[in-house]
């Protein structure tokens, strides 16, 4: 491309803004319009769309639009007027209406809140493309927009591989990367939304589907499986932005020692795992989908858990876990009631 903006604006561009809703991917090509002094006068846009089940078409459209970005480069005002036949003010009004029409929305709020999103960025100096994530997250009734690079980074989720490519990428692979970027944006939105996450279904891989509902508290973040093989779901209690988890509500597969599910085995396993108990109460009970309840406390750990034996003999454990409970007395007092509600809402589908 030929950059025409001032030097400090020439590290990169965002040629493609990508949105997804109702199994449709919407592409928004963005071309900078440069004034004579090299400052940005506006953005020229073009649109296309494709279905999410066709990765090759998604990639092909993206490649075609990126080629057009390279061909057009930054537009001068005269080039823009020749291309559109409009002044910039006329075009801005037209383009706003066109965007609403193409994306099938009725308001700016719907446009802002209703799509999963990502962007493809272009590094001018290195002739290289890379993805950024973009999402709307919710705290109570308020919605906020945030973004990150393709590996996540917000202290909430981290993805292993950055999403980046050059002009030689094939269409199928680029389509896969676009859907992966949208998926990562969705996960970031879920992780950063507090107390508003919808129920989700967890496949236990032995024929059982468990529906779990997030705790109804703005401090909980969805950590998914937390990167641990035995954990199916982790909702982490985050006291303030940027802080580490202070407590966790988790659904896990209990260690093999629990395969013979009984009060005695639970007691011995917890003492072995967490040390001598100041409090240890284990009972057989019917509580929602669960069959046993255990509560444990010492200076290192406070734990409440419910257990259910699955079809293959393994044991599902739903637990509240607070490390160093003496330093977190308010959580020890307040979270058990919320956890009891959380466990009761677990369902077998």
C-alpha positions in Angstrom: 0.0 0.0 0.0 1.0 3.7 -0.3 0.6 5.5 3.1 -0.4 9.1 2.8 -0.9 10.0 6.4 1.8 11.6 8.6 4.7 9.5 9.7 3.5 9.0 13.3 0.3 7.4 11.9 2.1 5.0 9.6 2.8 2.1 11.9 -0.4 0.4 10.8 -3.9 0.4 9.5 -7.1 -1.6 10.3 -8.3 -2.6 6.8 -11.0 -5.1 8.0 -13.5 -4.8 10.8 -15.4 -8.2 11.1 -18.7 -8.8 12.9 -20.7 -12.0 13.4 -24.3 -12.5 14.3 -26.9 -15.2 13.6 -24.4 -17.4 11.7 -23.5 -14.5 9.3 -20.0 -12.9 9.1 -20.0 -9.2 8.0 -16.9 -7.6 6.5 -16.2 -3.9 6.7 -13.3 -2.7 4.5 -11.8 0.5 5.9 -9.7 2.9 3.9 -8.2 6.1 5.4 -8.8 9.4 3.7 -5.8 11.7 3.9 -5.9 15.5 4.0 -3.2 17.5 2.3 -1.5 18.0 5.6 -1.4 14.2 6.2 -4.1 14.1 8.9 -7.0 11.7 8.6 -10.1 13.3 7.1 -12.4 10.3 7.3 -12.9 6.6 6.5 -14.2 5.1 3.3 -16.0 1.7 3.7 -17.2 -1.2 1.7 -19.1 -4.3 2.9 -19.6 -8.0 2.2 -21.0 -10.9 4.1 -20.9 -14.7 4.2 -22.3 -17.7 6.2 -20.2 -19.0 9.1 -20.3 -22.6 7.9 -18.2 -21.8 4.8 -14.7 -21.0 5.9 -13.3 -21.1 2.3 -15.7 -18.3 1.2 -15.0 -16.3 4.4 -11.3 -16.4 3.7 -11.7 -15.7 0.0 -13.8 -12.6 0.7 -11.3 -11.4 3.3 -8.4 -11.9 0.9 -10.2 -10.0 -1.9 -11.0 -7.1 0.4 -7.4 -7.0 1.7 -6.1 -6.9 -1.9 -8.5 -4.0 -2.6 -7.1 -2.3 0.5 -3.5 -2.7 -0.8 -4.6 -1.5 -4.3 -6.5 1.7 -3.1 -4.1 2.5 -0.2 -4.8 5.8 1.6 -7.1 7.9 -0.5 -6.4 11.6 -1.1 -9.5 13.8 -0.9 -9.6 14.2 -4.7 -9.3 10.4 -5.1 -12.1 9.9 -2.6 -14.4 12.3 -4.3 -13.7 10.7 -7.7 -14.5 7.3 -6.2 -17.7 8.2 -4.5 -18.9 11.4 -6.2 -19.6 12.9 -2.8 -18.0 15.3 -0.3 -16.8 13.8 3.0 -19.8 15.3 4.9 -22.3 13.8 2.3 -20.5 10.5 2.4 -20.5 10.2 6.2 -24.3 10.6 6.4 -24.7 8.1 3.5 -22.3 5.6 4.9 -23.9 5.6 8.4 -27.3 4.7 6.8 -25.6 2.1 4.5 -23.9 0.4 7.5 -27.2 0.1 9.3 -28.8 -1.4 6.2 -26.1 -3.9 5.4 -25.8 -5.1 9.1 -29.5 -5.2 9.5 -29.7 -3.1 12.6 -32.2 -0.5 13.7 -30.1 1.6 16.0 -26.5 2.5 16.9 -27.0 0.7 20.3 -28.0 -2.5 18.5 -24.9 -2.1 16.2 -22.6 -1.6 19.2 -24.1 -4.4 21.5 -25.3 -7.2 19.3 -22.3 -8.5 17.4 -19.2 -10.6 18.1 -16.3 -8.8 16.6 -12.6 -8.8 15.6 -10.3 -6.8 13.4 -7.6 -7.6 10.9 -4.7 -5.1 11.3 -1.9 -4.4 8.8 1.7 -3.7 10.0 3.0 -1.4 7.3 6.7 -1.6 8.2 6.7 -5.4 8.2 4.1 -6.0 5.5 2.3 -8.3 7.9 -1.3 -8.9 9.1 -2.5 -9.7 12.6 -5.8 -10.0 14.5 -7.1 -8.0 17.4 -10.1 -9.1 19.5 -13.0 -6.8 20.3 -16.0 -7.5 22.5 -18.8 -6.0 24.6 -19.0 -7.2 28.2 -21.7 -6.6 30.8 -21.6 -5.7 34.4 -25.2 -5.7 35.8 -27.2 -3.6 33.4 -24.2 -1.7 32.0 -22.3 -2.7 28.9 -18.7 -1.8 28.0 -16.5 -2.3 25.0 -13.0 -3.6 25.3 -10.2 -5.0 23.1 -6.9 -6.9 23.2 -4.5 -8.6 20.9 -5.3 -12.1 19.7 -3.8 -13.8 22.7 -6.2 -12.2 25.2 -3.9 -10.6 27.8 -6.5 -8.9 30.1 -5.6 -11.0 33.0 -8.7 -13.0 32.3 -7.9 -15.5 29.5 -4.7 -16.2 27.5 -4.7 -18.0 24.2 -1.7 -20.0 23.2 -1.0 -18.8 19.6 -1.2 -15.3 18.2 -3.4 -15.1 15.0 -1.3 -13.5 12.2 -0.6 -14.1 8.5 0.9 -12.7 5.3 -0.4 -12.3 1.8 0.4 -16.0 1.0 -2.2 -17.4 3.4 -4.7 -19.6 1.7 -8.4 -18.8 1.8 -9.4 -21.8 3.9 -6.8 -21.1 6.6 -7.7 -17.4 6.7 -11.4 -18.3 7.1 -10.5 -20.6 10.0 -8.5 -17.8 11.7 -11.4 -15.3 11.3 -13.8 -17.7 13.0 -11.2 -18.4 15.7 -10.7 -14.7 16.4 -14.5 -14.3 16.7 -14.6 -17.3 19.1 -11.8 -15.8 21.2 -13.7 -12.5 21.3 -16.8 -14.3 22.5 -14.8 -16.0 25.2 -13.4 -12.7 26.4 -16.9 -11.2 26.5 -18.1 -14.1 28.6 -15.1 -14.0 30.9 -15.4 -10.3 31.6 -19.1 -10.2 32.0 -19.9 -10.4 35.7 -23.1 -12.0 37.1 -24.7 -12.1 33.7 -23.4 -15.2 32.0 -26.1 -17.4 30.4 -26.3 -21.1 31.4 -23.8 -23.4 29.5 -23.7 -27.1 28.8 -20.7 -29.2 29.8 -20.1 -32.5 28.1 -18.7 -35.1 30.6 -17.5 -37.3 27.7 -19.3 -40.4 29.1 -22.8 -39.6 28.0 -23.8 -37.0 30.6 -24.5 -33.3 29.8 -24.4 -30.9 32.8 -26.0 -27.5 32.6 -24.4 -24.9 34.8 -25.5 -21.4 35.6 -22.9 -18.7 36.5 -23.0 -17.2 40.0 -25.3 -14.2 40.2 -22.6 -11.8 41.4 -20.7 -9.2 39.4 -17.3 -10.3 40.9 -17.3 -13.7 39.2 -15.5 -14.2 35.9 -15.8 -17.2 33.6 -12.4 -18.9 33.5 -13.8 -21.9 31.6 -11.6 -24.9 32.3 -8.8 -22.7 33.8 -6.3 -24.7 31.6 -6.5 -27.7 33.9 -7.5 -31.1 32.6 -9.6 -32.2 35.6 -11.6 -28.9 35.7 -14.7 -28.6 33.5 -15.8 -25.2 34.7 -14.2 -22.5 36.9 -16.0 -19.3 37.9 -13.4 -17.2 39.7 -14.2 -14.5 42.3 -12.3 -11.3 41.3 -12.5 -8.7 44.0 -11.4 -5.8 41.8 -10.1 -5.2 38.2 -6.7 -6.8 37.7 -6.7 -8.7 40.9 -6.1 -12.5 41.2 -8.9 -14.9 42.0 -9.9 -14.9 45.7 -12.2 -17.9 45.5 -13.5 -20.3 42.9 -16.8 -22.2 42.2 -15.7 -25.2 40.2 -17.1 -28.4 38.5 -14.4 -31.0 38.4 -13.8 -34.7 38.1 -12.8 -35.8 41.6 -9.6 -37.8 42.0 -9.7 -41.6 41.3 -9.8 -42.3 45.1 -13.4 -41.1 45.0 -14.4 -43.9 42.5 -15.8 -45.7 45.6 -18.1 -42.8 46.6 -18.7 -42.9 50.3 -18.4 -40.6 53.3 -15.3 -42.4 54.6 -13.4 -42.1 51.3 -14.2 -38.4 51.0 -13.0 -37.8 54.5 -9.7 -39.7 54.0 -9.1 -38.1 50.6 -9.6 -34.5 51.8 -7.3 -35.0 54.9 -4.7 -36.4 52.6 -5.0 -33.6 50.2 -5.5 -30.6 52.5 -4.1 -31.7 55.9 -5.5 -32.0 59.4 -9.0 -30.5 59.6 -10.4 -28.0 62.1 -13.8 -28.7 60.6 -14.7 -31.8 58.5 -18.3 -32.7 57.9 -19.4 -35.3 55.3 -23.0 -36.4 54.8 -25.0 -38.5 52.3 -27.7 -36.2 51.0 -30.0 -35.5 48.1 -29.4 -31.9 46.9 -30.4 -31.2 43.4 -28.4 -33.6 41.2 -25.9 -34.5 43.9 -25.6 -37.4 46.4 -23.0 -36.3 49.0 -22.0 -33.0 50.6 -18.6 -32.3 52.4 -17.4 -29.2 54.2 -13.7 -28.7 55.3 -11.7 -26.0 57.0 -8.2 -25.4 58.3 -5.8 -22.5 58.1 -4.9 -23.4 54.5 -8.2 -24.2 52.9 -12.0 -23.7 53.2 -14.0 -26.0 51.0 -17.6 -27.0 50.4 -18.4 -29.7 47.8 -21.2 -31.7 46.4 -20.6 -35.1 44.6 -22.4 -37.1 42.0 -21.3 -40.5 40.5 -21.4 -40.4 36.7 -22.3 -43.2 34.3 -18.7 -44.5 33.9 -18.1 -44.6 37.6 -16.1 -41.3 37.9 -17.3 -38.7 40.3 -18.4 -35.1 39.5 -17.5 -32.6 42.2 -19.1 -29.2 42.5 -17.1 -27.2 44.9 -16.4 -23.8 46.6 -12.7 -23.3 47.3 -11.1 -20.5 49.3 -7.4 -20.6 50.0 -6.1 -19.0 53.3 -9.6 -18.5 54.7 -8.3 -16.6 57.8 -7.4 -13.7 55.4 -10.8 -13.8 53.6 -13.3 -13.9 56.5 -16.0 -12.0 54.6 -15.8 -14.4 51.7 -16.0 -17.4 54.1 -19.1 -15.8 55.6 -20.8 -14.6 52.4 -20.0 -17.1 49.6 -21.4 -20.4 51.0 -25.0 -19.2 50.5 -24.3 -18.2 46.9 -22.5 -21.5 46.3 -25.4 -23.5 47.6 -27.6 -21.7 45.1 -25.0 -22.4 42.4 -24.9 -26.1 43.1 -28.6 -26.4 43.3 -29.0 -24.9 39.8 -26.7 -27.6 38.2 -28.9 -29.8 36.0 -28.5 -33.1 34.1 -29.7 -32.6 30.5 
